[in-house]
């Protein structure tokens, strides 16, 4: 059943917010929500067009084979293709839930997706299937289908209090765990009791927010009267845990046992092994039964949630992220919490603080006739917003434009930040990002930040490197070059050897603004003194052994710009004021109006890569076909607006393609044919 649930997770891409009705089913604490709007997709690609595509034919053929020919097209899946579908992610201290909501057109046809031998619980027109692994639950009726997949957080049970609450024993395969004959005898009776009886739940179970504790209590072992009552907590701050799979069946109990004490007989050793195995299996069963209970309770709570109950619709950030013109939208409630929930505690402790100060994020995907466009916004807190506004206040040097030839341009990257403001904010940013998990060294960190601030002369550094740069990829060339390496003779004596190699490499030109190039010139003169830099008419060339590049690297300082490039001719023309620039309005606007930009024109790569790089004429032809039939790509960040950092990524639809969705399908089909 697992492959079926995984395939159903992809169905929103076909069915996917004109209708907002199902959104009220999504829990309010959802950390991530993806909305797919089927009506927008059907405007670009009809159901019959999908069925006749190569992807559609393969999918329908496979589904029809498994379902006795009952599925002849995606219309027979029983899903309302024009409706909205949702994916959401919810994490608690003990479980993470992945949920999918699908609009249903025909419940009986939807049932054809499941194997005949799968047990379907039915109550009225509501049906439910729980997967054999107890980790996934599918519930549907004539209007909607809800799928929930759960993942237990193993770290939740590492807490001794929590483990005792559910009858989970200490890790008996830990070397520090001592098992004695008395321990075995004392626990034989206890482990014979089923400490976590299975819990059956009805389709119409009550909301999990109110009655989860009762279900968990039923799954837990019997407790003494003086024990604390079983309670299912739902805090959004999960404890540390290890990323280890816990849904797989227990492994064979093949355990290497160290030599027992002299007092142990072989019979006692066998009893110890059996005891360890029994406790391990009992712990595993308790977890799985808890998982089954929690999965079913959560799934029923989602399915039975009524309009007006607390839901994601109560989050104004979620509502603001929705755009009816977008084919898909993404909403992240809190990037830091999401990172902490998905990755291990160790990973979050040492890398997660990178997200300190970042709050929520949203993104929208627009599929049109001329382009595929993705917009995004990331919200930051007040401190970070204030710092970022200063950083983004710098603009790209307008002089760069005269050295751009758009006719030859394959791609470019540009950025513009205020170096002085960045260096001023750097100590505080480091303290802000890493002070959270270095709380034992708060005073030392403050002192280090102050020392860093004293040592940095922000104004002087900002004159050398102002903070804006433009990197241009101007050509693709094949170069034959010699390089020095080593080899050993029969006596293992190392000797220098010169060899020749051909490589296909990009030619580039890098421009960096500098109001004070004294220190740069000083470094170049030092390189000349050491024999690793050569100078001719003000153009400096780095020795290849230093640059580690098969291409020569040339530098020129002129008009407050440091030029660094691979083409001596271009550098020389710039030096002599003979460079013929020809920047397009599109490229100039993209570079000068945004803080960061990226651009790539695949058409300019066609015919530039030699056959030797592919070792096949067929692969070369396929590559050139892809390049000539692919549109331009570009992205940009527009800086701070209020407390938000905005960005945009665009892929143009090439001529001959009707719209972005059909273009995307054609790329996939082309790749599959040439695979």
C-alpha positions as CSV (number, residue, x, y, z in Angstrom):
1,X,0.0,0.0,0.0
2,X,3.0,2.3,0.5
3,X,3.5,2.9,-3.2
4,X,-0.2,3.8,-3.6
5,X,0.0,6.4,-0.8
6,X,3.1,7.9,-2.3
7,X,1.4,8.1,-5.7
8,X,-1.6,9.7,-4.2
9,X,0.7,12.3,-2.8
10,X,1.4,13.4,-6.4
11,X,-2.2,13.6,-7.4
12,X,-2.6,17.2,-6.3
13,X,-0.4,18.2,-9.2
14,X,-3.1,16.9,-11.5
15,X,-6.2,18.0,-9.5
16,X,-5.0,21.0,-7.8
17,X,-7.7,28.0,-4.9
18,X,-10.9,28.8,-6.4
19,X,-12.6,26.7,-3.6
20,X,-11.4,27.5,-0.1
21,X,-13.8,25.1,1.5
22,X,-11.2,22.4,2.3
23,X,-8.7,24.8,3.8
24,X,-10.7,24.9,7.1
25,X,-9.7,21.3,7.6
26,X,-6.0,22.2,7.9
27,X,-4.9,22.5,11.6
28,X,-4.1,26.0,12.7
29,X,-0.6,24.9,13.9
30,X,0.4,23.7,10.4
31,X,4.0,24.8,9.8
32,X,3.9,24.4,6.0
33,X,1.0,24.5,3.5
34,X,1.1,24.0,-0.3
35,X,-2.0,25.0,-2.3
36,X,-2.5,23.7,-5.9
37,X,-5.3,25.2,-8.0
38,X,-6.6,22.7,-10.5
39,X,-8.6,25.2,-12.4
40,X,-5.5,27.2,-13.3
41,X,-3.7,24.0,-14.5
42,X,-6.7,22.9,-16.6
43,X,-6.7,26.3,-18.4
44,X,-3.2,25.4,-19.7
45,X,-3.5,21.6,-20.1
46,X,-6.8,19.8,-20.4
47,X,-7.5,16.3,-19.0
48,X,-7.6,14.8,-22.5
49,X,-4.3,16.6,-23.5
50,X,-2.7,15.1,-20.3
51,X,-4.1,11.6,-21.2
52,X,-2.5,11.9,-24.7
53,X,0.9,13.1,-23.4
54,X,3.7,10.6,-22.9
55,X,3.6,11.1,-19.2
56,X,-0.1,10.6,-19.1
57,X,-0.1,7.5,-21.2
58,X,2.5,5.8,-19.0
59,X,0.7,6.8,-15.8
60,X,-2.8,5.6,-17.1
61,X,-1.3,2.4,-18.5
62,X,0.2,1.5,-15.2
63,X,-2.9,2.4,-13.1
64,X,-5.1,0.5,-15.6
65,X,-3.0,-2.6,-15.4
66,X,-3.1,-2.6,-11.6
67,X,-6.9,-1.9,-11.4
68,X,-8.2,-4.3,-14.0
69,X,-8.7,-1.7,-16.7
70,X,-11.1,0.4,-14.6
71,X,-9.0,3.5,-15.2
72,X,-8.8,4.8,-18.8
73,X,-7.9,8.4,-18.0
74,X,-7.3,10.8,-15.1
75,X,-11.1,11.5,-15.1
76,X,-11.5,8.0,-13.8
77,X,-9.5,8.7,-10.6
78,X,-12.6,10.1,-9.1
79,X,-10.9,13.4,-8.3
80,X,-12.3,16.8,-9.0
81,X,-9.6,18.1,-11.3
82,X,-10.8,21.7,-11.2
83,X,-10.7,21.9,-7.4
84,X,-8.0,22.9,-5.0
85,X,-5.7,20.5,-3.3
86,X,-3.6,21.0,-0.2
87,X,-0.5,19.5,1.4
88,X,0.3,20.5,5.0
89,X,2.9,19.6,7.6
90,X,2.2,19.6,11.4
91,X,4.7,18.7,14.1
92,X,4.2,18.1,17.8
93,X,6.6,17.0,20.4
94,X,6.0,13.3,19.6
95,X,4.8,13.0,16.0
96,X,5.2,14.8,12.7
97,X,2.2,14.6,10.3
98,X,2.2,15.0,6.5
99,X,-1.3,15.6,5.2
100,X,-3.0,15.8,1.8
101,X,-6.5,17.0,1.0
102,X,-8.1,16.2,-2.3
103,X,-11.5,17.3,-3.8
104,X,-13.5,14.2,-4.8
105,X,-15.9,14.0,-7.7
106,X,-16.8,10.3,-7.6
107,X,-16.1,8.4,-4.3
108,X,-16.7,5.0,-5.9
109,X,-14.1,5.6,-8.7
110,X,-11.7,6.9,-6.1
111,X,-12.0,3.6,-4.3
112,X,-10.7,1.8,-7.4
113,X,-7.3,3.2,-6.6
114,X,-7.0,0.7,-3.7
115,X,-6.3,-3.0,-3.7
116,X,-9.3,-5.2,-3.3
117,X,-7.7,-7.0,-0.4
118,X,-7.3,-3.8,1.6
119,X,-9.7,-3.5,4.5
120,X,-12.0,-0.5,4.2
121,X,-13.9,0.7,7.2
122,X,-17.2,2.3,6.2
123,X,-19.7,4.4,8.1
124,X,-22.4,6.0,5.9
125,X,-20.7,7.5,2.9
126,X,-17.4,7.8,4.7
127,X,-14.7,5.2,4.1
128,X,-11.3,4.8,5.7
129,X,-8.1,2.7,5.2
130,X,-5.2,2.4,7.5
131,X,-2.0,1.2,6.0
132,X,-0.4,-2.0,7.2
133,X,2.5,-0.1,8.7
134,X,0.1,1.9,10.8
135,X,1.7,5.1,9.6
136,X,-0.8,6.3,7.0
137,X,-4.5,6.8,7.0
138,X,-6.8,7.6,4.1
139,X,-10.4,8.8,4.7
140,X,-12.8,10.0,2.0
141,X,-16.4,10.6,1.2
142,X,-18.3,12.1,-1.8
143,X,-16.8,15.5,-1.3
144,X,-13.2,15.1,-0.2
145,X,-10.3,12.8,0.6
146,X,-7.8,13.2,3.5
147,X,-4.5,11.4,3.7
148,X,-2.3,11.5,6.8
149,X,1.2,10.0,7.1
150,X,2.9,10.1,10.5
151,X,6.5,10.0,11.6
152,X,7.3,9.3,15.3
153,X,10.0,11.3,16.9
154,X,12.2,8.8,18.6
155,X,13.8,11.4,20.8
156,X,10.4,11.9,22.4
157,X,10.7,8.5,24.1
158,X,14.2,9.0,25.2
159,X,13.0,11.1,28.1
160,X,12.7,8.7,31.1
161,X,9.5,10.2,32.4
162,X,7.8,9.9,29.0
163,X,9.1,6.3,28.5
164,X,7.8,5.3,31.9
165,X,4.4,6.9,31.1
166,X,4.0,4.5,28.1
167,X,5.7,1.5,29.6
168,X,8.8,1.7,27.4
169,X,11.9,0.2,29.1
170,X,15.4,1.5,28.9
171,X,17.4,0.7,25.8
172,X,18.5,-2.9,26.6
173,X,21.1,-2.8,23.8
174,X,23.0,0.0,25.4
175,X,26.4,-1.2,26.8
176,X,25.7,0.6,30.1
177,X,22.5,-1.4,30.7
178,X,23.2,-4.2,33.2
179,X,21.0,-7.3,33.1
180,X,21.2,-9.6,36.0
181,X,19.5,-12.9,36.7
182,X,17.3,-11.2,39.3
183,X,16.3,-8.6,36.7
184,X,15.2,-11.3,34.3
185,X,13.2,-13.2,36.9
186,X,11.5,-10.1,38.2
187,X,10.4,-8.9,34.8
188,X,9.3,-12.1,33.2
189,X,5.7,-11.6,34.5
190,X,5.7,-8.0,33.5
191,X,6.8,-8.5,29.9
192,X,4.2,-11.2,29.5
193,X,1.5,-8.6,29.9
194,X,0.5,-6.8,26.7
195,X,1.6,-3.3,27.8
196,X,0.0,-1.5,24.9
197,X,-3.2,-3.1,23.7
198,X,-4.4,-2.2,20.2
199,X,-7.0,0.6,20.1
200,X,-9.7,0.5,17.6
201,X,-11.2,3.8,16.6
202,X,-14.3,4.7,14.7
203,X,-14.3,6.8,11.6
204,X,-16.3,9.5,13.4
205,X,-13.8,9.8,16.2
206,X,-13.9,13.1,18.2
207,X,-11.5,15.9,17.5
208,X,-7.9,15.0,18.5
209,X,-7.4,18.3,20.4
210,X,-10.0,17.3,23.0
211,X,-9.7,13.5,23.3
212,X,-6.2,12.6,22.3
213,X,-5.3,12.0,25.9
214,X,-8.0,9.3,26.3
215,X,-6.9,7.5,23.2
216,X,-3.2,7.5,24.3
217,X,-4.2,6.3,27.7
218,X,-5.9,3.3,26.1
219,X,-2.8,2.5,24.1
220,X,-0.5,2.8,27.2
221,X,0.0,0.0,29.7
222,X,-2.1,-0.2,32.9
223,X,-0.8,2.2,35.5
224,X,-0.9,2.3,39.3
225,X,-3.5,4.5,40.9
226,X,-0.9,6.8,42.3
227,X,0.8,7.4,38.9
228,X,0.2,10.6,36.9
229,X,-2.6,10.3,34.3
230,X,-1.5,9.8,30.7
231,X,-1.5,13.0,28.8
232,X,-0.7,13.7,25.1
233,X,1.2,17.0,25.0
234,X,1.1,19.1,21.8
235,X,3.8,21.7,22.3
236,X,5.4,22.9,19.1
237,X,8.9,22.7,20.7
238,X,10.1,19.1,20.1
239,X,13.0,17.9,22.2
240,X,16.3,16.6,20.8
241,X,16.0,13.5,18.8
242,X,18.1,11.3,16.5
243,X,17.1,10.9,12.9
244,X,16.7,7.1,12.9
245,X,13.9,5.2,11.2
246,X,11.4,3.6,13.6
247,X,8.7,2.4,11.4
248,X,10.5,-0.6,10.1
249,X,9.9,-4.0,11.7
250,X,12.4,-4.9,14.4
251,X,15.6,-6.3,13.0
252,X,16.6,-9.9,13.7
253,X,17.9,-10.2,17.2
254,X,21.4,-11.2,16.3
255,X,23.4,-9.8,19.2
256,X,27.1,-10.2,20.0
257,X,27.3,-10.8,23.7
258,X,30.5,-10.3,25.5
259,X,31.8,-13.1,27.7
260,X,29.6,-13.3,30.8
261,X,30.9,-13.2,34.3
262,X,32.1,-16.5,35.7
263,X,28.9,-16.7,37.8
264,X,26.8,-16.8,34.6
265,X,26.0,-20.1,33.1
266,X,25.3,-20.6,29.4
267,X,21.7,-21.0,30.2
268,X,21.6,-17.6,31.9
269,X,23.3,-16.0,28.9
270,X,20.6,-17.3,26.7
271,X,18.0,-16.0,29.1
272,X,19.6,-12.6,28.9
273,X,19.6,-12.6,25.1
274,X,15.9,-13.6,25.1
275,X,15.1,-11.0,27.7
276,X,16.8,-8.2,25.7
277,X,15.0,-9.4,22.5
278,X,11.7,-9.5,24.2
279,X,12.0,-6.0,25.7
280,X,13.2,-4.6,22.4
281,X,10.2,-6.1,20.6
282,X,7.8,-4.9,23.3
283,X,9.1,-1.4,23.1
284,X,8.7,-1.5,19.3
285,X,5.1,-2.7,19.6
286,X,4.2,0.0,22.1
287,X,5.5,2.7,19.8
288,X,3.7,1.3,16.8
289,X,0.4,1.0,18.6
290,X,0.8,4.6,19.9
291,X,1.5,5.6,16.3
292,X,-1.6,3.9,15.1
293,X,-3.7,5.6,17.7
294,X,-2.2,9.0,17.2
295,X,-2.4,8.7,13.4
296,X,-6.1,7.7,13.4
297,X,-7.0,10.3,16.0
298,X,-5.3,13.1,14.1
299,X,-6.7,11.9,10.8
300,X,-10.3,11.8,12.2
301,X,-9.9,15.2,13.8
302,X,-8.8,16.7,10.4
303,X,-11.6,15.0,8.5
304,X,-14.3,15.9,11.0
305,X,-13.2,19.5,11.6
306,X,-16.2,21.8,11.0
307,X,-16.2,25.4,9.5
308,X,-15.6,27.9,12.3
309,X,-13.3,25.7,14.3
310,X,-9.7,26.8,14.7
311,X,-7.9,26.2,11.4
312,X,-5.2,27.6,9.2
313,X,-7.8,30.1,8.0
314,X,-7.2,31.9,11.3
315,X,-3.7,32.8,10.2
316,X,-3.6,36.1,8.4
317,X,-0.2,35.3,7.0
318,X,-1.7,32.2,5.2
319,X,-4.6,34.2,3.8
320,X,-2.2,36.9,2.6
321,X,-0.1,34.3,0.8
322,X,-3.0,33.0,-1.3
323,X,-3.4,34.4,-4.8
324,X,-6.2,33.0,-7.0
325,X,-4.2,33.8,-10.1
326,X,-1.3,31.6,-8.9
327,X,-1.2,27.9,-10.0
328,X,0.4,27.1,-6.6
329,X,1.3,28.8,-3.4
330,X,3.6,27.9,-0.5
331,X,3.2,29.1,3.1
332,X,5.8,28.6,5.8
333,X,4.8,29.7,9.3
334,X,8.3,29.8,10.8
335,X,11.4,28.8,9.0
336,X,13.4,28.2,12.2
337,X,10.7,25.9,13.8
338,X,10.3,24.0,10.5
339,X,14.1,23.4,10.3
340,X,14.2,22.3,13.9
341,X,11.4,19.9,13.4
342,X,12.7,18.3,10.2
343,X,16.4,18.0,11.1
344,X,18.1,16.6,14.1
345,X,18.9,18.6,17.3
346,X,22.6,18.5,16.5
347,X,22.0,19.9,13.0
348,X,19.8,22.7,14.4
349,X,22.1,23.5,17.2
350,X,25.1,24.2,14.9
351,X,23.4,25.3,11.7
352,X,19.8,26.2,12.6
353,X,20.7,29.5,14.2
354,X,21.5,30.7,10.7
355,X,17.8,31.3,10.4
356,X,17.7,33.4,13.6
357,X,15.6,36.5,12.9
358,X,13.8,35.0,9.9
359,X,10.1,34.4,10.5
360,X,7.6,33.2,7.9
361,X,7.9,32.8,4.1
362,X,5.5,32.6,1.2
363,X,5.9,31.9,-2.5
364,X,3.6,31.9,-5.5
365,X,4.0,30.0,-8.8
366,X,2.4,31.5,-11.9
367,X,2.2,29.5,-15.1
368,X,1.3,31.6,-18.2
369,X,1.6,31.6,-21.9
370,X,4.9,33.5,-22.1
371,X,6.7,32.6,-18.9
372,X,6.8,30.6,-15.7
373,X,7.2,33.0,-12.7
374,X,7.8,32.3,-9.0
375,X,7.7,35.2,-6.5
376,X,8.6,34.9,-2.8
377,X,8.7,37.0,0.3
378,X,10.6,36.2,3.5
379,X,9.6,38.0,6.7
380,X,12.3,39.1,9.2
381,X,12.1,40.5,12.7
382,X,12.6,44.2,13.5
383,X,16.3,43.9,14.3
384,X,17.2,42.0,11.2
385,X,14.9,44.2,9.0
386,X,16.7,47.3,10.2
387,X,20.1,45.8,9.4
388,X,19.0,44.5,6.0
389,X,17.6,47.9,4.9
390,X,21.1,49.4,5.4
391,X,22.8,46.6,3.6
392,X,20.4,46.8,0.6
393,X,20.8,50.6,0.3
394,X,23.7,50.2,-2.1
395,X,23.3,50.1,-5.9
396,X,25.3,48.6,-8.7
397,X,28.0,50.7,-10.2
398,X,26.4,52.2,-13.4
399,X,29.9,52.3,-15.1
400,X,29.7,48.4,-15.3
401,X,27.1,48.7,-18.1
402,X,29.6,50.1,-20.7
403,X,31.6,46.8,-20.5
404,X,28.6,44.5,-21.2
405,X,28.0,43.1,-24.7
406,X,24.5,41.5,-24.5
407,X,24.9,39.9,-28.0
408,X,27.7,37.6,-26.6
409,X,26.4,37.2,-23.1
410,X,25.7,33.7,-21.9
411,X,24.9,34.6,-18.4
412,X,25.7,36.9,-15.5
413,X,25.6,37.3,-11.7
414,X,25.5,40.7,-9.9
415,X,25.2,41.8,-6.3
416,X,25.3,45.2,-4.6
417,X,25.5,45.5,-0.8
418,X,26.9,48.3,1.4
419,X,30.2,46.9,2.7
420,X,30.6,49.6,5.4
421,X,27.1,48.8,6.8
422,X,27.7,45.1,6.5
423,X,30.9,45.3,8.6
424,X,29.2,47.5,11.2
425,X,26.5,44.9,11.6
426,X,28.7,41.9,11.4
427,X,29.6,41.6,15.1
428,X,26.0,42.0,16.2
429,X,24.8,39.5,13.5
430,X,27.3,36.9,14.7
431,X,26.2,37.4,18.3
432,X,22.6,37.2,17.2
433,X,23.0,34.1,15.2
434,X,25.2,32.0,17.5
435,X,24.6,33.5,20.9
436,X,21.5,31.3,21.4
437,X,23.5,28.0,21.8
438,X,26.7,29.6,23.2
439,X,24.8,30.9,26.2
440,X,27.6,29.6,28.5
441,X,30.0,31.9,26.8
442,X,27.8,35.0,26.4
443,X,30.4,37.4,28.0
444,X,33.2,36.0,25.9
445,X,31.1,36.3,22.8
446,X,30.3,39.9,23.6
447,X,33.9,40.7,24.1
448,X,34.9,39.0,20.8
449,X,32.2,41.0,19.0
450,X,33.5,44.2,20.4
451,X,37.1,43.3,19.5
452,X,36.1,42.5,16.0
453,X,34.3,45.8,15.7
454,X,37.4,47.7,17.0
455,X,39.7,45.8,14.6
456,X,37.6,46.5,11.5
457,X,38.0,49.9,9.9
458,X,34.7,49.8,8.1
459,X,35.2,53.0,6.1
460,X,38.7,52.0,4.9
461,X,37.6,48.5,3.9
462,X,34.5,49.9,2.1
463,X,36.7,52.1,0.0
464,X,38.8,49.1,-1.1
465,X,35.7,46.9,-1.8
466,X,32.6,49.0,-2.0
467,X,30.2,46.0,-2.1
468,X,29.1,45.7,-5.7
469,X,30.3,43.3,-8.3
470,X,29.3,42.0,-11.8
471,X,30.4,38.6,-13.1
472,X,29.9,38.0,-16.8
473,X,30.2,34.6,-18.7
474,X,31.1,35.8,-22.2
475,X,32.1,32.6,-24.1
476,X,32.8,28.9,-23.9
477,X,36.3,27.9,-25.3
478,X,38.4,24.8,-25.5
479,X,41.9,25.3,-24.3
480,X,44.9,23.0,-24.6
481,X,47.4,23.7,-21.8
482,X,50.3,22.1,-20.1
483,X,50.5,21.5,-16.4
484,X,53.0,20.2,-13.9
485,X,52.4,17.0,-12.0
486,X,54.4,14.3,-10.3
487,X,55.2,10.6,-10.9
488,X,57.3,8.1,-9.1
489,X,59.9,5.7,-10.5
490,X,60.6,2.2,-9.4
491,X,62.6,3.4,-6.4
492,X,59.6,5.6,-5.3
493,X,61.5,8.8,-6.1
494,X,59.3,11.7,-7.0
495,X,60.0,13.7,-10.1
496,X,58.3,16.6,-12.0
497,X,56.4,15.8,-15.2
498,X,54.8,18.2,-17.7
499,X,51.6,17.0,-19.3
500,X,49.1,18.4,-21.8
501,X,45.3,18.4,-21.5
502,X,42.3,19.9,-23.3
503,X,39.4,21.4,-21.3
504,X,36.2,23.2,-22.3
505,X,35.9,26.2,-20.0
506,X,33.9,29.5,-19.7
507,X,35.6,32.8,-20.4
508,X,34.5,35.4,-17.9
509,X,34.9,39.1,-16.9
510,X,34.5,40.2,-13.3
511,X,34.1,43.8,-12.3
512,X,34.4,45.1,-8.7
513,X,34.1,48.7,-7.6
514,X,37.0,50.2,-5.6
515,X,37.6,53.8,-4.5
516,X,41.0,53.0,-3.0
517,X,43.0,50.3,-4.9
518,X,46.3,51.0,-3.2
519,X,46.3,47.8,-1.2
520,X,45.3,45.8,-4.3
521,X,48.2,47.3,-6.3
522,X,50.5,46.6,-3.4
523,X,49.6,42.9,-3.4
524,X,50.1,42.7,-7.2
525,X,53.5,44.4,-6.9
526,X,54.4,41.9,-4.2
527,X,53.4,39.1,-6.6
528,X,55.7,40.5,-9.2
529,X,58.5,40.6,-6.7
530,X,57.9,36.9,-6.0
531,X,57.7,36.0,-9.7
532,X,54.1,34.8,-9.7
533,X,52.6,37.9,-11.4
534,X,53.6,39.5,-14.7
535,X,52.8,43.0,-15.8
536,X,52.6,44.6,-19.2
537,X,51.1,48.1,-20.0
538,X,49.2,48.1,-16.7
539,X,47.7,44.6,-17.2
540,X,48.7,42.0,-14.6
541,X,48.7,38.3,-15.4
542,X,48.7,35.7,-12.7
543,X,50.9,32.6,-12.9
544,X,48.7,29.5,-13.5
545,X,50.3,27.7,-10.7
546,X,49.0,30.4,-8.4
547,X,45.5,30.8,-10.0
548,X,45.1,27.0,-10.3
549,X,43.3,27.7,-13.6
550,X,44.0,26.3,-17.1
551,X,43.1,29.8,-18.4
552,X,45.2,32.9,-17.9
553,X,43.8,35.4,-15.4
554,X,44.4,39.0,-16.2
555,X,43.7,42.1,-13.9
556,X,43.4,45.7,-14.7
557,X,42.6,48.7,-12.4
558,X,40.9,51.5,-14.2
559,X,38.3,54.2,-13.4
560,X,37.5,53.0,-9.9
561,X,36.9,49.4,-11.2
562,X,39.0,46.3,-10.7
563,X,38.7,44.1,-13.8
564,X,39.5,40.4,-13.7
565,X,39.1,38.3,-16.8
566,X,40.3,35.4,-18.9
567,X,40.4,37.2,-22.3
568,X,43.5,39.3,-22.6
569,X,42.0,41.0,-25.7
570,X,39.0,42.2,-23.7
571,X,41.1,43.5,-20.9
572,X,43.5,45.2,-23.3
573,X,40.6,46.9,-25.2
574,X,39.2,48.1,-21.8
575,X,42.6,49.5,-21.0
576,X,42.9,51.3,-24.3
577,X,39.2,52.5,-24.3
578,X,38.5,50.4,-27.3
579,X,36.0,48.0,-25.8
580,X,32.7,47.9,-27.7
581,X,29.9,47.5,-25.3
582,X,26.3,46.8,-26.3
583,X,24.0,46.3,-23.3
584,X,20.3,45.7,-23.9
585,X,17.7,47.6,-22.0
586,X,16.5,44.4,-20.4
587,X,19.9,43.5,-19.0
588,X,20.6,47.0,-17.9
589,X,17.3,47.3,-16.0
590,X,17.8,43.9,-14.4
591,X,21.3,44.7,-13.2
592,X,20.7,48.3,-11.9
593,X,17.3,48.0,-10.4
594,X,17.9,45.0,-8.1
595,X,20.3,44.1,-5.3
596,X,21.1,40.6,-6.6
597,X,20.4,39.2,-10.1
598,X,21.2,36.1,-12.1
599,X,20.7,35.5,-15.9
600,X,21.3,32.6,-18.2
601,X,20.6,32.2,-21.9
602,X,20.7,28.5,-22.9
603,X,20.6,29.4,-26.6
604,X,24.1,30.9,-26.4
605,X,25.5,27.6,-25.4
606,X,24.2,25.7,-28.4
607,X,27.1,24.7,-30.7
608,X,29.8,25.8,-28.3
609,X,30.5,22.4,-26.5
610,X,32.7,20.1,-28.5
611,X,31.8,16.5,-29.1
612,X,34.7,15.2,-26.9
613,X,32.9,16.4,-23.8
614,X,30.0,14.0,-24.5
615,X,31.8,11.1,-26.1
616,X,28.7,10.7,-28.3
617,X,27.2,12.5,-31.3
618,X,23.7,11.6,-30.1
619,X,24.3,13.1,-26.7
620,X,25.8,16.2,-28.3
621,X,22.8,16.6,-30.6
622,X,20.4,16.1,-27.7
623,X,22.2,18.8,-25.7
624,X,22.1,21.3,-28.5
625,X,18.4,20.6,-29.1
626,X,17.7,21.2,-25.4
627,X,19.7,24.5,-25.5
628,X,17.9,25.8,-28.6
629,X,14.5,24.8,-27.3
630,X,14.8,26.3,-23.8
631,X,13.9,29.8,-22.8
632,X,15.9,32.3,-20.9
633,X,16.2,32.2,-17.1
634,X,16.6,35.1,-14.7
635,X,16.2,35.8,-11.0
636,X,16.4,38.8,-8.8
637,X,16.0,40.1,-5.2
638,X,14.4,43.5,-4.9
639,X,15.6,44.4,-1.4
640,X,13.6,45.2,1.7
641,X,10.0,46.4,1.7
642,X,8.9,46.9,5.3
643,X,9.8,43.7,7.1
644,X,10.0,41.6,3.9
645,X,12.8,40.5,1.5
646,X,11.3,39.9,-1.9
647,X,12.5,37.8,-4.8
648,X,11.5,36.6,-8.2
649,X,12.5,33.7,-10.5
650,X,11.4,33.7,-14.2
651,X,11.8,31.0,-17.0
652,X,10.6,32.3,-20.4
653,X,8.6,30.0,-22.6
654,X,10.4,29.7,-26.0
655,X,8.7,30.3,-29.3
656,X,6.6,27.4,-30.6
657,X,5.3,26.4,-27.1
658,X,1.8,27.3,-26.2
659,X,2.3,27.9,-22.4
660,X,4.5,27.2,-19.5
661,X,2.8,23.9,-18.4
662,X,3.0,22.3,-21.9
663,X,6.5,23.5,-22.2
664,X,7.4,21.9,-18.9
665,X,5.8,18.6,-20.0
666,X,7.7,18.7,-23.3
667,X,11.0,19.0,-21.5
668,X,10.2,15.9,-19.4
669,X,9.1,13.9,-22.4
670,X,12.2,14.9,-24.3
671,X,14.4,13.8,-21.4
672,X,12.6,10.5,-21.1
673,X,12.9,9.7,-24.8
674,X,16.7,10.4,-24.7
675,X,17.3,8.7,-21.4
